[in-house]
Amino acid sequence: MTAEDLTAAIRAGSFGDVTSVVAWRGGETLYEQYFDNVGAGGLRNTRSATKTVTGMLVGLAIDAGAIDGVGARVRPFFSDLRGPLNPDPRKDEITVEDLLTMSSCLECDDWNTFSAGNEERMYPVEDWVQFTFDLPIRGFPSWETRPSTLRTDVRSATAPRASSRSV
């Protein structure tokens, strides 16, 4: 697909509600288009893109040996946090894979407004990682994926802590 084809497809609505696309490679901007009225200066809702990027960062940290693999437990990366408000030994068993697949045992579900970990409850809190570990358990093991901004936030904090590098 050429850049012109991509632009035409986005304008036609083929990919849903896309507001912007920027592609870089080797420090060079390959494609940059904005499909709304605010252009480059506008704020974007990047939650789904953030899930992809944090997944890639975790993969890079695994590849570099900073994280032992998707089976690595997450809690040791956050040993500086105070004890959780709802202590439960199952929280120590949460793995990188649980966060990547949004299937940890924590009670957080962005599609359920009554969920203790719904993202609307997180926004006014300063420390989102602590907020996440403070959540109660909803069940274990979890075979059901539930979308959660909180799991993305913990995932995004894991890679830099594991690698001692900023993101």
Helices and strands as residue ranges (DSSP letters): H 3-11, E 20-25, E 28-34, G 39-41, H 47-63, G 75-78, G 89-93, H 96-100, H 119-122, H 128-134, H 149-163
